[in-house]
Amino acid sequence: MTTASPIQPTSIHGSTPRPAIQPILSSSLDTSTKNTGAAVPRGPVTASLNFYKAPADGSKPFNYVEKPPEGEPQRNYGDQPTSVTINDIRGRESSFNLQDNAFQALEGVPSAVTDWTSDAHIRDVYYPEVEALLLNSIPGAQRVLLFDHTIRRAEKDAHRAPVARVHVDQTPKSADQRVRFHLPAEADALLRGRVRIVNVWRPLNGPVVSFPLAVADSATARDEDLVGVEHRYPDRTGETASVRHHEGQKWYYWSGMTNDERLLLKCYDSDEAVADRGRVPHTAFTDERTPEGAPGRQSIEVRALVFG
């Protein structure tokens, strides 16, 4: 854990009091804000999201993180494309927070990173920024451990492309494993306190024009909508959650996210008082309003254990 000086975003939205949700914006293309000449889609949109479809043979679902063994599929479960309405939080960011909805929007967050191709530079410069941001933004947070990051690029032959499948990165089982894997000597003591897993998501080439990130209000995602999936690494097996569609789910996105904006995604919360608000289903999606030839979205997601 680093000891970087705190970084204060210009807008941090806490959990209380909750302002009334403002009216939904109309669907449009914002031609005043462009990314390499492409207008930014704004407002509510109807899009197809890929939900969970169980393996045909009834077996336990699995997914290989890297290349699967010879004769094994990358994953053994399918997709159930479903059309949903995704509302825009732009202009009403303060209506949502990590405690109640399991996602939160932060604006005006600076960064000193100059090279997003160097993992060492990212760890040396960006990780301390993210740690300070989380400590300042999450009530009760006393300690943060950043355990990995992923850069995704919507371009041909990208090592990691946007994930267009509704999922939650962690389950209670994998959260326990994470603490024991990264902090084995302290795990028992830490697990007696509050543990949260929070992802920090931001674009690298904003404003985002293509493949925006959709999130579901955690309070509208039922436990029975979540399906544990074996997440198979070369050296171990973790668990993520795939998500079934349910009519009661409410979906949102933050249109045209810029490089100084951060979306916090809570994937796990050990506090039983907020159990149904402790994990946020999310997915990249195709917005049919995206102008032809628009640049592919590039983004980074840093994953953190938050104690306290």
C-alpha positions, 0 to 999 in steps of 0.5 A: 500500500502506498502513502501518496498524498490525497487527491481531491476530485472537484465533485465527490458524491456521498451517500446522504442526502440523496437528491431527487433523480432529475428528468431523463435527458432526450436521446441525441448526438452531441455535436459540440463534443467530439472524439476525432470528429465523431459526435457523442451519443447522449440520452436514453438508448435501447440496446441489446445486452448479452445476459446469461444462458446456461450450459445446455448439458446442465454443467457448472459454467466456467470461463478460461481467462487465457487459452483453454486446454486442448479440446476445451471451449473458452467458456461453456455457457452462452449469451441471451441477447435482450433489449433493454432501456439504458438511461443516461446519468449525465447531468444527474450524477449525484443521484447515484452512489456506491452505498445505495446503487453500487456505482458512483460517478466522480468528476474532475479527477487529475492524473499525472500518467504519461504512458498507458503502455507501460505497466510499471509506469501505471503501477508507479504513478496511477496506482497511488492516485487511485488509492488516494481517490478511494480513501477520500471517496469511500466513507469508512475506508481505512486501507486500500490494496490495488491487486490488478488492472486491465486495459481494454481497447476496441480495436483489431487484435487488441489483447483485451477487448471490451467485455460485451457480456453482463457480469459481476467481477467478484462473488462472496466466494472469490472475495474471500479468496482474494483477501487470502491470496493477496494478504494471507498473514492478515486475512483472518483479521481483515475478514472479520471487518468490512471488506469491499471490492471496488473497480475504478473505471476510466477512458483513456481516449475520451470522450467515449463514443463507442462501446460505453459501459452500462451498469445496473442499479445493484438494488434492482439486481436480485440474488437469483439473477446472479450465477457463479461462474468458475474463472479459470486461471493457469494457476488457480480458479476464482469465481465471477458472476454472470447475470440473468435478465429480469424486467425489474433491473434498471440500467444506466450509462454515463455518456461521453465519459472524459479522461478526468472522470471516474466510475466506481463499481462495487463488486462486493461488500461484506456489510450484510446491511447492504447485501443487495446493494453490494454488487453492480452488474455491468457490461460494454454495449453497442450503441447503434447511434455511434457514428460510422468510423468513430474511434474505438473506446480505450479504457483502464479498470483498476481493482481494489480491496477496500478495508474498513 
